[in-house]
Amino acid sequence: MLQGAYRTLLRGYRHLPTRLRRRLIRAVAPTFTAGAMCVIERDDGALLLVRQAYRANWTWPGGLLQRGEKAADAARREVAEEVGLEIEVQGEPLILVDTDVRRVDIAFRARVRPPVPEHVEPASGEILEARWFPPHLLPLLQPEAADALARLAERRRA
């Protein structure tokens, strides 16, 4: 009985105008925020981390995508806004979905366009500190930053 009603609803749905279908989907589907983060590595293996004013632990430069913005463009924009560096994204991004907080993070590996500074200064009020860390001496990371690092490392090994 329920399956028959469901099929009937789906048949009716496919005849609705596209705009109405999108509104219906948005009304019943969970909403997620989407952000981009950059795991930036120097030639010597050091990784660039930032400490944000509103979070306890260190994380990668990044932030939320703007409406209509491509993820790689958001990654470049956020790094420029937060630490004043121009980067080049490398390879395919890693998609991280956190259903608990309803967030999708798109993690990119990236390199700084030369010249690569020895010291990086915050370029935004939201960043308290920016620093290069050797991979074996990383500070305590935000959970999503640690997850991105672990999954990118797995991908590199595979």
TIZAKE-650854 format. One line per 8 residues: number of its first residue (from 1); their letters; for each residue y, x, z of N, C-alpha, C. Coordinates in nm, 2 decimals, always signed. Atoms other than C-alpha are relative to their C-alpha. Example, Ala and Ser with C-alpha at 12.3 -4.5 7.8 and 13.67 -1.06 7.14 Angstrom:
1) as) -0.12,+0.09,+0.00,-0.45,+1.23,+0.78,+0.12,+0.09,+0.00  -0.11,-0.09,+0.00,-0.11,+1.37,+0.71,+0.11,-0.08,+0.08
***
This chain:
1) mlqgayrt) -0.12,+0.08,+0.00,+0.00,+0.00,+0.00,+0.13,+0.09,+0.00  -0.12,-0.09,+0.00,+0.26,+0.27,+0.10,+0.01,+0.09,-0.12  -0.01,-0.09,+0.12,+0.16,+0.50,-0.18,+0.05,-0.08,-0.12  -0.04,+0.08,+0.11,+0.21,+0.22,-0.43,+0.15,-0.03,+0.00  -0.14,+0.02,-0.02,+0.56,+0.14,-0.29,+0.08,+0.13,-0.03  -0.06,-0.13,+0.03,+0.64,+0.51,-0.30,+0.01,+0.03,-0.15  +0.00,-0.02,+0.15,+0.55,+0.54,-0.67,+0.10,-0.09,-0.06  -0.10,+0.10,+0.06,+0.76,+0.23,-0.75,+0.14,+0.05,+0.03
9) llrgyrhl) -0.13,-0.06,-0.03,+1.06,+0.39,-0.57,+0.03,+0.12,-0.09  -0.02,-0.11,+0.09,+1.01,+0.71,-0.77,+0.03,-0.03,-0.14  -0.02,+0.04,+0.14,+0.99,+0.53,-1.10,+0.15,-0.05,-0.01  -0.14,+0.05,+0.00,+1.32,+0.35,-1.01,+0.10,+0.11,+0.01  -0.09,-0.12,-0.03,+1.48,+0.68,-0.89,+0.03,+0.07,-0.13  -0.02,-0.08,+0.12,+1.42,+0.85,-1.23,+0.10,-0.07,-0.10  -0.09,+0.07,+0.09,+1.63,+0.58,-1.40,+0.15,-0.01,+0.05  -0.13,-0.01,-0.06,+1.93,+0.63,-1.17,+0.09,+0.10,-0.07
17) ptrlrrrl) -0.09,-0.11,+0.06,+2.24,+0.82,-1.30,-0.02,+0.13,+0.08  +0.02,-0.13,-0.07,+2.22,+1.19,-1.21,+0.09,+0.01,+0.12  -0.09,-0.01,-0.12,+2.53,+1.17,-0.98,-0.06,-0.08,+0.12  +0.05,+0.08,-0.10,+2.37,+0.89,-0.78,-0.13,+0.07,+0.06  +0.13,-0.07,-0.05,+2.03,+1.08,-0.76,+0.04,+0.12,+0.09  -0.05,-0.11,-0.08,+2.22,+1.39,-0.63,+0.05,-0.05,+0.14  -0.05,+0.06,-0.13,+2.40,+1.18,-0.36,-0.12,-0.04,+0.09  +0.11,+0.04,-0.08,+2.07,+1.03,-0.25,-0.07,+0.12,+0.06
25) iravaptf) +0.07,-0.12,-0.05,+1.90,+1.37,-0.22,+0.08,+0.06,+0.11  -0.08,-0.06,-0.10,+2.19,+1.51,-0.03,+0.01,-0.08,+0.13  +0.00,+0.08,-0.12,+2.19,+1.22,+0.21,-0.13,+0.01,+0.08  +0.13,+0.00,-0.07,+1.82,+1.25,+0.30,-0.05,+0.14,+0.03  +0.05,-0.14,-0.01,+1.76,+1.63,+0.26,+0.08,+0.07,+0.11  -0.07,-0.08,-0.10,+1.84,+1.87,+0.54,+0.10,+0.10,-0.07  -0.10,-0.10,+0.06,+2.15,+2.09,+0.48,-0.02,+0.13,+0.06  +0.01,-0.13,-0.05,+2.14,+2.46,+0.51,+0.13,+0.08,-0.04
33) tagamcvi) -0.10,-0.09,+0.04,+2.41,+2.73,+0.50,-0.06,+0.11,-0.08  +0.06,-0.11,+0.08,+2.37,+3.01,+0.25,+0.10,+0.12,+0.02  -0.07,-0.12,-0.02,+2.48,+3.36,+0.32,-0.06,+0.12,-0.08  +0.05,-0.12,+0.07,+2.45,+3.71,+0.16,+0.02,+0.11,+0.10  -0.01,-0.12,-0.08,+2.39,+4.03,+0.35,-0.04,+0.12,-0.08  +0.02,-0.12,+0.08,+2.38,+4.39,+0.23,-0.06,+0.11,+0.09  +0.06,-0.12,-0.06,+2.15,+4.67,+0.35,+0.05,+0.11,-0.08  -0.07,-0.11,+0.07,+2.37,+4.96,+0.25,-0.06,+0.13,+0.05
41) erddgall) +0.06,-0.13,-0.04,+2.20,+5.30,+0.24,+0.08,+0.12,-0.07  -0.05,-0.13,+0.06,+2.35,+5.65,+0.18,-0.11,+0.08,-0.05  +0.10,-0.10,+0.05,+2.18,+5.93,+0.00,-0.09,+0.06,+0.10  +0.07,-0.06,-0.11,+2.08,+6.08,+0.33,-0.09,-0.10,+0.08  +0.08,+0.10,-0.07,+1.91,+5.76,+0.44,+0.07,-0.08,+0.10  -0.07,+0.07,-0.10,+2.17,+5.65,+0.68,+0.04,-0.14,-0.04  -0.02,+0.14,+0.03,+2.23,+5.27,+0.70,+0.13,-0.04,+0.06  -0.13,+0.05,-0.05,+2.57,+5.10,+0.74,-0.02,-0.13,+0.08
49) lvrqayra) +0.01,+0.12,-0.08,+2.58,+4.84,+1.02,+0.14,-0.03,+0.06  -0.12,+0.05,-0.06,+2.86,+4.63,+1.16,-0.02,-0.07,+0.13  +0.00,+0.08,-0.12,+2.93,+4.48,+1.50,+0.11,-0.10,-0.01  -0.09,+0.11,+0.02,+3.09,+4.14,+1.47,+0.06,-0.05,+0.14  -0.07,+0.04,-0.12,+3.34,+4.00,+1.73,-0.07,-0.12,+0.07  +0.06,+0.13,-0.05,+3.13,+3.68,+1.77,-0.15,+0.01,+0.02  +0.15,-0.02,-0.02,+2.78,+3.83,+1.80,-0.03,+0.12,+0.09  +0.03,-0.10,-0.10,+2.61,+4.05,+2.05,-0.05,+0.13,-0.06
57) nwtwpggl) +0.07,-0.12,+0.05,+2.41,+4.29,+1.84,+0.05,+0.04,-0.14  -0.05,-0.05,+0.13,+2.46,+4.49,+1.52,-0.07,-0.08,-0.12  +0.05,+0.07,+0.12,+2.40,+4.34,+1.17,+0.05,+0.07,-0.12  -0.05,-0.05,+0.13,+2.45,+4.41,+0.80,+0.13,-0.06,-0.04  -0.12,+0.07,+0.05,+2.78,+4.34,+0.63,-0.04,-0.12,-0.08  +0.03,+0.12,+0.08,+2.78,+4.00,+0.48,+0.06,-0.13,+0.06  -0.06,+0.12,-0.04,+2.88,+3.64,+0.52,-0.04,-0.12,-0.09  +0.03,+0.12,+0.07,+2.87,+3.29,+0.38,+0.05,+0.00,-0.14
65) lqrgekaa) -0.04,+0.02,+0.14,+2.88,+3.21,+0.01,+0.11,-0.11,-0.01  -0.10,+0.10,+0.02,+3.18,+3.02,-0.11,-0.05,-0.10,-0.10  +0.05,+0.10,+0.09,+3.13,+2.70,-0.31,+0.00,+0.06,-0.14  +0.01,-0.05,+0.14,+3.01,+2.80,-0.66,-0.01,+0.15,-0.02  +0.01,-0.15,+0.01,+2.99,+3.17,-0.58,-0.14,+0.05,-0.02  +0.13,-0.06,+0.02,+2.69,+3.37,-0.70,-0.02,+0.10,+0.12  +0.03,-0.08,-0.13,+2.51,+3.55,-0.41,+0.04,+0.15,-0.01  -0.04,-0.14,+0.01,+2.56,+3.90,-0.55,+0.15,+0.02,+0.01
73) daarreva) -0.14,+0.00,-0.01,+2.93,+3.83,-0.59,+0.05,-0.01,+0.14  -0.04,+0.02,-0.15,+2.95,+3.71,-0.23,-0.03,+0.12,+0.08  +0.04,-0.12,-0.07,+2.77,+4.02,-0.11,+0.11,+0.11,-0.02  -0.10,-0.09,+0.03,+3.02,+4.24,-0.29,+0.14,-0.03,+0.07  -0.13,+0.05,-0.06,+3.32,+4.03,-0.17,+0.00,+0.02,+0.15  +0.01,-0.01,-0.14,+3.20,+4.03,+0.19,+0.01,+0.14,+0.05  -0.01,-0.14,-0.04,+3.15,+4.40,+0.21,+0.14,+0.06,-0.02  -0.14,-0.04,+0.02,+3.49,+4.46,+0.06,+0.09,-0.05,+0.11
81) eevgleie) -0.08,+0.06,-0.10,+3.65,+4.22,+0.31,-0.03,+0.06,+0.14  +0.04,-0.04,-0.14,+3.46,+4.35,+0.62,+0.02,+0.15,+0.02  -0.01,-0.15,-0.02,+3.46,+4.73,+0.56,+0.07,+0.07,-0.11  -0.08,-0.06,+0.11,+3.67,+4.79,+0.25,-0.07,+0.09,-0.10  +0.07,-0.08,+0.09,+3.40,+4.94,+0.04,-0.04,-0.08,-0.12  +0.06,+0.06,+0.12,+3.29,+4.87,-0.32,-0.15,+0.04,-0.01  +0.15,-0.03,+0.01,+2.91,+4.85,-0.36,-0.06,-0.05,-0.13  +0.08,+0.05,+0.12,+2.65,+4.81,-0.63,-0.13,-0.05,+0.06
89) vqgeplil) +0.13,+0.06,-0.04,+2.36,+4.58,-0.55,-0.11,+0.06,-0.08  +0.11,-0.06,+0.06,+2.02,+4.72,-0.63,-0.13,-0.09,+0.01  +0.13,+0.07,+0.00,+1.70,+4.54,-0.73,+0.02,-0.15,+0.02  +0.00,+0.15,-0.03,+1.60,+4.18,-0.66,+0.03,-0.03,+0.14  -0.03,+0.03,-0.14,+1.74,+4.02,-0.35,-0.13,-0.06,+0.07  +0.10,+0.05,-0.09,+1.52,+3.91,-0.06,+0.05,-0.13,+0.05  -0.04,+0.13,-0.05,+1.54,+3.54,+0.04,-0.06,-0.02,+0.14  +0.05,+0.02,-0.13,+1.51,+3.47,+0.41,+0.05,-0.14,+0.04
97) vdtdvrrv) -0.03,+0.14,-0.04,+1.49,+3.11,+0.53,-0.03,-0.02,+0.15  +0.02,+0.02,-0.14,+1.54,+3.03,+0.90,+0.02,-0.15,+0.02  -0.01,+0.14,-0.01,+1.46,+2.66,+0.94,+0.05,-0.05,+0.14  -0.05,+0.04,-0.13,+1.55,+2.66,+1.31,+0.15,-0.02,+0.00  -0.15,+0.01,+0.01,+1.92,+2.72,+1.24,+0.05,-0.05,-0.13  -0.03,+0.06,+0.13,+1.90,+2.58,+0.89,+0.09,+0.10,-0.08  -0.07,-0.10,+0.07,+2.02,+2.90,+0.72,-0.09,+0.07,-0.10  +0.06,-0.08,+0.10,+1.93,+3.08,+0.40,+0.08,+0.13,-0.02
105) diafrarv) -0.07,-0.13,+0.02,+2.02,+3.45,+0.38,-0.06,+0.07,-0.12  +0.04,-0.07,+0.12,+2.00,+3.64,+0.06,+0.04,+0.15,+0.03  -0.02,-0.14,-0.04,+1.96,+4.01,+0.15,-0.02,+0.09,-0.12  -0.01,-0.10,+0.11,+2.05,+4.28,-0.10,-0.01,+0.14,+0.05  -0.01,-0.14,-0.02,+1.98,+4.65,-0.10,+0.13,+0.04,-0.08  -0.12,-0.04,+0.07,+2.30,+4.83,-0.20,+0.04,+0.14,+0.03  -0.06,-0.13,-0.02,+2.48,+5.16,-0.24,+0.15,-0.01,-0.02  -0.14,+0.00,+0.01,+2.84,+5.24,-0.19,+0.04,+0.08,-0.13
113) rppvpehv) -0.05,-0.07,+0.12,+3.03,+5.34,-0.51,+0.07,+0.13,+0.05  -0.07,-0.13,-0.05,+3.14,+5.71,-0.48,+0.15,-0.01,-0.01  +0.06,-0.09,-0.10,+3.30,+5.86,-0.30,-0.04,-0.08,+0.12  +0.06,+0.06,-0.11,+3.09,+5.76,+0.00,+0.07,+0.06,+0.13  -0.07,-0.05,-0.11,+3.30,+5.79,+0.32,-0.10,+0.04,+0.12  +0.08,-0.04,-0.12,+3.15,+5.97,+0.63,+0.02,-0.10,+0.11  -0.03,+0.10,-0.11,+3.32,+5.72,+0.86,+0.06,-0.12,-0.07  -0.04,+0.13,+0.05,+3.38,+5.35,+0.79,+0.08,-0.07,+0.10
121) epasgeil) -0.09,+0.08,-0.10,+3.66,+5.15,+0.95,-0.01,-0.15,-0.03  +0.00,+0.15,+0.03,+3.66,+4.77,+0.99,+0.12,-0.03,-0.08  -0.11,+0.04,+0.08,+3.88,+4.60,+0.74,+0.03,-0.15,+0.03  -0.01,+0.15,-0.03,+3.86,+4.25,+0.90,+0.00,-0.01,+0.15  +0.00,+0.03,-0.14,+3.94,+4.11,+1.24,-0.13,-0.04,+0.06  +0.13,+0.04,-0.05,+3.59,+3.98,+1.27,-0.10,+0.12,+0.02  +0.09,-0.11,-0.01,+3.44,+4.33,+1.26,+0.06,+0.09,+0.11  -0.04,-0.09,-0.10,+3.47,+4.54,+1.58,-0.02,+0.14,-0.03
129) earwfpph) +0.05,-0.13,+0.03,+3.29,+4.84,+1.46,-0.09,+0.01,-0.12  +0.08,-0.02,+0.11,+3.13,+4.98,+1.15,-0.05,+0.15,+0.01  +0.05,-0.13,-0.02,+2.90,+5.28,+1.16,-0.13,+0.03,-0.08  +0.12,-0.05,+0.06,+2.63,+5.48,+0.97,-0.10,+0.04,+0.11  +0.11,-0.04,-0.10,+2.30,+5.51,+1.16,-0.12,+0.06,-0.08  +0.13,-0.04,+0.05,+2.00,+5.72,+1.08,-0.10,-0.10,+0.02  +0.09,+0.11,-0.02,+1.71,+5.49,+1.02,-0.09,+0.01,+0.12  +0.08,-0.01,-0.12,+1.52,+5.63,+1.32,+0.08,-0.02,+0.13
137) llpllqpe) -0.09,+0.02,-0.11,+1.82,+5.57,+1.55,+0.08,-0.13,-0.01  -0.07,+0.12,+0.02,+1.91,+5.21,+1.48,+0.03,-0.07,+0.13  -0.03,+0.07,-0.13,+2.08,+5.01,+1.76,-0.07,-0.14,-0.01  +0.06,+0.13,+0.00,+1.97,+4.66,+1.86,+0.06,-0.09,-0.10  -0.05,+0.08,+0.11,+1.99,+4.43,+1.56,-0.01,-0.15,+0.03  +0.02,+0.15,+0.00,+2.05,+4.06,+1.52,-0.13,-0.03,-0.06  +0.13,+0.03,+0.05,+1.72,+3.89,+1.45,-0.01,-0.01,-0.15  +0.01,+0.01,+0.14,+1.80,+3.81,+1.09,+0.02,+0.13,-0.07
145) aadalarl) -0.02,-0.14,+0.05,+1.91,+4.17,+1.03,-0.13,+0.08,+0.01  +0.13,-0.07,-0.02,+1.59,+4.30,+1.18,-0.11,-0.05,-0.10  +0.10,+0.06,+0.09,+1.38,+4.06,+0.97,+0.03,+0.05,-0.14  -0.03,-0.05,+0.14,+1.56,+4.16,+0.65,-0.04,+0.14,-0.02  +0.04,-0.14,+0.01,+1.51,+4.53,+0.72,-0.16,+0.01,-0.01  +0.14,-0.01,+0.00,+1.14,+4.48,+0.80,-0.06,-0.05,-0.14  +0.05,+0.05,+0.12,+1.08,+4.27,+0.49,+0.03,+0.08,-0.12  -0.04,-0.09,+0.11,+1.27,+4.50,+0.26,-0.09,+0.13,+0.00
153) aerrra) +0.09,-0.11,-0.02,+1.06,+4.79,+0.40,-0.14,-0.03,-0.06  +0.13,+0.05,+0.05,+0.74,+4.59,+0.33,+0.00,+0.00,-0.16  -0.01,+0.01,+0.15,+0.86,+4.53,-0.03,+0.00,+0.14,-0.06  -0.01,-0.14,+0.05,+0.94,+4.90,-0.08,-0.14,+0.06,+0.00  +0.13,-0.06,-0.01,+0.59,+5.00,+0.04,-0.10,-0.06,-0.10  +0.09,+0.07,+0.10,+0.42,+4.74,-0.19,+0.04,+0.04,-0.14
***
